[in-house]
Amino acid sequence: MPRESMKFEIEIMSVLDENGHADENLMPAVSGEHIKVMYEAMLFARLVDDRLLKLQREGRCGTYAPSLGQEATQVGSAFALRDDDWMFPYFREIGAHIVRKMPLANYLLYWMGDERGMKIPENINDFMICVPVSTQVPHAVGAAFALRHQKKSSAVLVYLGDGATSKGDFHEGMNFAGVFQLPVVFVCQNNQYAISVPVERQTASKTLAQKAVAYGFPGIKVDGNDVLAVYAATKTALENARAGKGPTFIECFTYRMGDHTTSDDASRYRSAEELESWKKKDPIERLRKYMESRRLWTADYDAALRKDIGERIEQAVKEAESKPEQTIDDMFSYTYEKMPPSLQEQLKEAKGED
């Protein structure tokens, strides 16, 4: 029997370079107004991020996971979703939540330790923030399986970090999605570190994207600091998912410029030189340069935008902090449509009832 070999290729995609110059052959079909909406969402995400860091230092919210530097990955991917699609976040997706119109006060409440922050409005097809690493992956795959069963035309997008690819939940979810060719898109924010563990200590693979090949569906590596490339790749992947062509894994190669959380000190495991090199690839600055070349950006526009966003953030902070004190019931009452007996018993115990 002759020997046979199998080969695979991983597409690597970028549209905007670090100086904001675009490859017009790869430009997605987006209008100038849509590009401005993307920029505004990315800037909104960064300013919310900065405000939450200050709130945490002031003791007004708990441990927070910043997303500084990852705005393009979040906004570009979420921008490709339809309203009837479903989004499964982990804990570092403020940009996606903004695009999906999640009330900012809710998001703030969550990080302030208030269970009511994760009461998702009825008109938003998003699941709750998921802190345990990779456990959102099988949840998303299950939802995609349900959509298939219901013969719905929508798709699922699930976010994960590079650290999640080292967990069993990730591989089980990927395998199930591949076997059943489910309408789900995996968006991996490869920000180079699983807390302090660099990606090269997590895998011997040259890319994370190639892990999809083992499960029978495409993987693509995208410049995660290029919002247009992320949008284009995610849009195509979601269209394929809705058309019954199965899942896609998208590795967004980006960088966490802040600490893992407010309880972390990233300077203990990465160099100042590395951080400075990534600051030159800032996704917001990159898009700003491109917009300026197309006369979509001016200093006056930016100043007015920052003022408006700042006011909206402060209004959300006031709304979150003025909420009446939460009750024990809020920990139990919204997870299930009908509270199961086990939780009813736990609620009674927590209240000190017989």
C-alpha positions in Angstrom: 0.0 0.0 0.0 1.6 3.3 -1.1 2.1 6.0 1.5 -0.2 9.0 1.4 0.1 12.4 2.9 -2.4 15.0 3.9 -1.7 18.7 3.8 -3.5 21.8 5.1 -3.1 25.5 4.9 -4.0 28.3 7.4 -5.0 31.6 5.8 -3.5 34.6 7.5 -5.5 37.8 6.9 -5.0 41.6 7.4 -6.5 44.6 5.7 -5.0 47.6 7.5 -1.3 47.8 8.3 0.1 49.5 11.4 0.1 52.9 9.6 -3.5 52.7 8.6 -2.9 51.8 4.9 -5.5 49.5 3.5 -5.2 46.6 1.0 -8.1 47.7 -1.2 -8.4 44.2 -2.7 -9.3 42.8 0.8 -11.5 45.7 1.9 -14.9 44.5 3.1 -18.0 46.2 1.8 -18.4 48.8 4.5 -19.5 52.5 4.2 -17.7 55.4 5.7 -20.6 55.7 8.2 -20.2 52.1 9.3 -16.4 52.6 9.8 -17.2 55.6 12.0 -19.6 53.4 14.0 -16.8 50.9 14.5 -14.4 53.6 15.6 -16.9 55.0 18.0 -17.6 51.6 19.6 -13.9 50.9 19.9 -13.3 54.3 21.6 -16.3 53.8 23.8 -14.9 50.4 24.9 -11.5 52.0 25.8 -13.1 54.8 27.8 -15.4 52.4 29.7 -12.3 50.3 30.4 -10.4 53.2 31.8 -13.4 54.3 33.9 -13.8 50.8 35.4 -10.2 50.7 36.3 -10.6 54.0 38.2 -13.8 52.7 39.9 -11.9 49.6 41.0 -9.0 51.6 42.5 -11.6 53.8 44.3 -13.2 50.7 45.8 -16.4 51.2 43.9 -16.3 47.9 42.0 -14.6 44.5 42.4 -11.8 42.8 40.4 -12.0 43.8 36.8 -10.6 42.3 33.6 -9.5 45.1 31.3 -9.5 44.8 27.5 -7.0 47.5 26.5 -5.7 46.7 23.1 -8.3 44.2 22.1 -11.0 46.6 20.9 -10.7 45.7 17.2 -11.2 42.0 17.8 -14.3 42.5 19.9 -16.0 45.3 17.8 -15.1 43.9 14.4 -16.5 40.4 15.2 -19.6 41.6 17.0 -20.3 44.0 14.2 -20.8 41.0 11.9 -23.6 39.6 14.0 -27.2 39.9 13.2 -29.8 40.7 15.9 -31.1 37.1 15.7 -27.7 35.6 16.1 -26.5 34.5 19.6 -23.3 35.7 21.4 -21.5 33.9 24.1 -18.9 36.1 25.9 -16.3 35.2 28.4 -15.1 38.0 30.7 -13.3 40.5 28.4 -15.8 41.6 25.8 -16.8 45.2 26.6 -16.5 46.1 22.9 -18.8 43.3 21.8 -21.3 44.2 24.6 -21.4 47.8 23.3 -22.0 46.7 19.7 -24.8 44.4 20.9 -26.4 47.4 22.8 -26.1 45.8 26.2 -27.1 48.5 28.8 -23.9 49.9 30.1 -25.3 50.2 33.6 -25.9 46.4 33.6 -22.3 45.8 32.6 -21.1 48.1 35.4 -23.4 46.4 37.9 -21.9 43.0 37.2 -18.3 44.2 38.0 -19.7 45.9 41.1 -20.7 42.5 42.3 -24.4 42.9 41.6 -26.2 39.8 40.2 -28.7 42.0 38.5 -26.1 43.2 36.1 -26.4 39.9 34.1 -30.1 40.1 33.5 -30.0 40.2 29.8 -32.8 42.3 28.2 -35.3 40.3 26.2 -34.4 41.8 22.9 -30.7 40.9 23.1 -29.6 37.4 22.2 -26.6 37.3 24.5 -25.6 35.0 27.3 -24.1 36.0 30.6 -20.5 36.8 31.2 -18.6 33.6 31.8 -15.6 33.7 34.2 -14.6 30.0 34.4 -12.2 29.5 31.5 -13.6 27.8 28.4 -16.9 26.6 29.9 -18.8 29.0 27.6 -17.7 26.9 24.6 -19.9 23.8 25.1 -22.8 26.2 26.1 -22.4 27.9 22.7 -22.2 24.7 20.8 -25.3 23.4 22.6 -27.1 26.5 21.6 -26.0 26.0 18.0 -27.3 22.4 18.1 -30.6 23.8 19.4 -30.8 26.3 16.5 -30.2 23.4 14.1 -32.9 21.4 15.7 -35.4 24.3 15.6 -34.5 24.9 11.9 -33.5 28.5 12.7 -31.5 30.5 10.2 -29.3 32.3 12.8 -25.8 31.4 14.1 -23.8 31.5 17.3 -20.6 33.3 18.0 -18.5 32.4 21.0 -15.5 34.3 22.4 -12.6 32.6 24.1 -9.0 33.4 25.0 -5.8 31.6 24.0 -5.8 30.0 27.5 -9.2 28.4 26.7 -7.6 26.3 23.9 -5.6 24.4 26.7 -8.8 23.3 28.3 -10.9 20.2 27.7 -14.2 22.1 27.3 -12.7 23.8 24.2 -11.8 20.5 22.5 -15.0 18.8 23.4 -17.0 21.8 22.0 -14.9 21.9 18.9 -15.2 18.2 18.3 -19.0 18.3 18.7 -19.3 21.3 16.4 -17.3 19.6 13.7 -19.0 16.3 13.9 -22.5 17.9 13.5 -21.3 20.8 11.3 -23.1 23.2 13.6 -23.7 27.0 12.9 -21.2 28.3 15.3 -18.1 30.6 15.0 -15.3 30.4 17.5 -13.5 33.8 18.0 -10.3 33.3 19.9 -8.7 36.5 21.3 -5.1 35.4 21.3 -3.8 38.1 23.5 -0.5 36.2 24.0 -1.0 35.3 27.7 -3.2 33.0 29.8 -2.7 35.2 32.8 1.1 34.9 33.0 1.6 31.8 30.7 2.7 32.9 27.2 1.0 31.2 24.3 4.2 29.3 23.3 4.1 27.5 26.6 0.5 26.4 26.0 0.9 24.8 22.6 3.5 23.5 20.2 1.3 24.5 17.2 2.5 27.3 15.1 -1.0 28.8 15.2 -4.1 28.3 17.2 -6.1 28.4 14.1 -4.8 25.1 12.8 -6.5 23.3 15.8 -9.7 23.6 13.8 -8.3 21.3 11.1 -8.3 18.3 13.5 -12.0 18.8 14.1 -12.9 19.0 10.4 -13.6 22.7 9.7 -11.7 25.8 8.7 -9.4 27.8 10.9 -8.1 31.3 9.9 -5.6 33.6 11.6 -6.5 37.3 11.5 -4.7 40.4 12.6 -6.7 41.1 15.7 -5.7 44.7 15.8 -7.2 45.3 12.4 -11.0 45.8 12.9 -11.7 45.6 9.2 -10.0 42.2 8.8 -11.7 40.8 11.9 -15.1 42.0 10.6 -14.5 40.6 7.1 -13.4 37.2 8.4 -16.3 36.9 10.9 -18.9 38.1 8.4 -17.9 35.3 6.0 -17.7 32.7 8.8 -21.2 33.6 10.1 -22.7 33.6 6.5 -21.2 30.1 6.0 -22.6 29.0 9.4 -26.1 30.3 8.6 -26.0 28.6 5.1 -25.3 25.2 6.7 -21.6 25.1 5.9 -20.6 24.4 9.4 -18.3 26.1 12.0 -15.2 28.3 11.6 -12.4 29.0 14.1 -10.9 32.5 13.9 -7.7 33.2 15.8 -7.5 37.0 16.3 -3.8 37.7 16.9 -3.8 40.6 19.4 -2.3 41.8 22.6 -3.5 42.6 26.1 -1.8 45.9 26.9 -3.2 46.0 30.4 -2.9 43.5 33.3 -4.9 40.3 33.2 -7.1 41.7 35.9 -6.8 44.4 38.5 -5.4 41.8 40.8 -2.5 41.1 38.4 0.9 42.8 37.7 1.9 42.0 34.2 5.3 43.6 34.6 6.3 40.5 36.5 6.2 38.3 33.5 6.6 40.4 30.4 9.1 43.1 29.4 8.5 46.8 29.0 10.1 46.5 25.5 7.4 43.9 24.5 4.6 46.1 25.7 6.0 49.2 23.8 6.3 47.2 20.6 2.6 46.3 20.8 1.6 49.9 21.6 2.7 50.8 18.2 0.1 48.4 16.8 -2.7 50.1 18.8 -6.0 49.1 17.0 -7.7 52.4 17.6 -4.8 54.5 16.4 -4.5 52.3 13.3 -8.2 52.8 12.3 -7.9 56.6 13.1 -5.1 57.0 10.6 -7.1 55.2 8.0 -10.2 57.3 8.7 -8.1 60.5 8.5 -6.9 59.5 5.1 -10.5 59.2 4.0 -11.5 62.4 5.7 -13.7 60.5 8.1 -11.9 61.8 11.2 -11.0 65.2 12.5 -9.8 66.4 15.9 -13.1 68.3 16.5 -15.1 65.1 15.7 -13.0 63.1 18.1 -13.2 65.7 20.9 -17.0 65.9 20.6 -17.2 62.1 20.5 -15.1 61.7 23.7 -17.2 64.3 25.5 -20.4 62.5 24.5 -19.1 59.1 25.5 -17.8 60.4 28.8 -21.2 61.8 29.7 -22.9 58.5 28.8 -20.5 56.6 30.9 -21.0 58.9 33.9 -24.8 58.5 33.5 -24.4 54.8 33.5 -22.2 54.9 36.6 -24.8 57.0 38.4 -27.6 54.6 37.3 -25.7 51.5 38.5 -24.7 53.0 41.8 -28.2 54.4 42.6 -29.8 50.9 42.3 -31.6 49.8 45.4 -29.6 47.3 47.4 -29.9 43.8 45.9 -31.6 41.0 47.8 -30.7 37.4 48.3 -33.4 36.5 45.8 -31.4 38.2 43.0 -28.9 35.4 43.2 -31.5 32.8 42.4 -34.5 34.3 40.6 -33.4 34.9 37.0 -31.2 31.9 36.0 -34.1 29.5 35.2 -37.6 30.3 33.9 -38.9 28.2 36.7 -36.7 27.8 39.8 -35.9 24.1 40.3 -36.5 22.5 43.8 -32.7 22.4 44.6 -32.4 26.2 44.2 -35.7 26.7 46.1 -34.1 24.8 49.0 -30.9 26.8 48.8 -32.8 30.1 48.7 -34.8 29.1 51.8 -31.5 28.2 53.6 -29.8 31.4 52.6 -32.8 33.4 54.0 -32.8 31.3 57.2 -36.2 30.0 56.5 -37.4 26.5 57.6 
